[in-house]
C-alpha cells in the first residue's frame, strides 16, 4: 500500500491510499480521483517528505557472559 498526498487545482491537500503506483496512474487517467473538499478532478501528487524510521542504537558490547564487562577491553567502563 502507498499513501500519497494529493493536491487539486484549488490547492486543497488530501491523502489517499493506493495498492501501488499503477493504481494511482489508472485512477488519475480515468478521472476517478476527486478532491473531497471541492470535487475538483484536476488532482496531482503533492510534494511529500519521505517517512524514514530511525535506526535503533546498538547495545553496548558484553565481554563476559551475562554482560558483566571485563574492565580490560577497549570498551572498559562503557558497558
VENGI-V536567 format. One record per residue. RES is the residue in one small letter. NEAR is the number of other ideal C-beta (glycine too) atoms within 12 Angstrom. D_FIRST is the distance of its C-alpha to the first C-alpha in Angstrom with 2 decimals. Layout:
BEGIN
RES;NEAR;D_FIRST / RES;NEAR;D_FIRST
END
This chain:
BEGIN
x;12;0.00 / x;20;3.79 / x;19;6.74 / x;27;9.81 / x;23;13.33 / x;32;15.36 / x;24;19.16 / x;25;21.66 / x;17;25.11 / x;16;26.63 / x;16;24.63 / x;21;22.67 / x;21;19.35 / x;25;16.43 / x;20;12.69 / x;26;10.22 / x;15;6.57 / x;22;5.64 / x;15;4.53 / x;14;5.99 / x;15;9.00 / x;12;11.35 / x;19;10.20 / x;25;10.99 / x;18;14.17 / x;15;15.32 / x;23;14.98 / x;23;16.81 / x;13;19.40 / x;13;20.03 / x;13;20.56 / x;15;18.09 / x;29;16.77 / x;21;19.25 / x;23;20.12 / x;17;20.42 / x;16;23.52 / x;17;25.61 / x;16;24.06 / x;20;24.12 / x;20;22.23 / x;18;22.79 / x;33;19.37 / x;23;18.01 / x;23;15.60 / x;19;17.39 / x;11;18.15 / x;15;15.96 / x;7;16.88 / x;9;14.51 / x;9;14.08 / x;6;15.89 / x;6;16.95 / x;6;20.72 / x;6;22.51 / x;6;24.68 / x;6;28.40 / x;9;30.13 / x;10;32.72 / x;16;36.35 / x;16;38.10 / x;15;40.42 / x;19;43.59 / x;15;45.06 / x;8;43.71 / x;9;42.51 / x;13;41.58 / x;13;45.10 / x;19;45.41 / x;18;48.51 / x;13;49.72 / x;10;50.72 / x;16;47.49 / x;13;45.77 / x;18;43.61 / x;14;46.63 / x;12;46.17 / x;15;42.41 / x;19;41.36
END
